[in-house]
Amino acid sequence: WKDKGYDGISLLPHLTGGSIVTRELYWRVSNRTPFRAYRSGDWKYVKMKDTEFIYNLKEDIGEKNDRKDKEPAIFERLKHAWESLEKEMHEPFIIPR
């Protein structure tokens, strides 16, 4: 799969109590409501349609308090990191209904 340009690691060690590889995680879902997310350390950037949020998951695991206005530098860093990664991704495959 890596020869096809896909990036990834197994999350199984994290789920089974093994050693954890620290890295940024990013994903997108495009079948119904476009959803994009990027996780870096304790911070998570989320974009749904035209709305963007950031959450400090260490302090707010339930993602109830958007910190975008209180942490504009972190918001911009996460947003730009996501945008750079998205340029490298394959186009999403959308299943026709």
Disulfide bonds with the S-S distance in Angstrom:
none
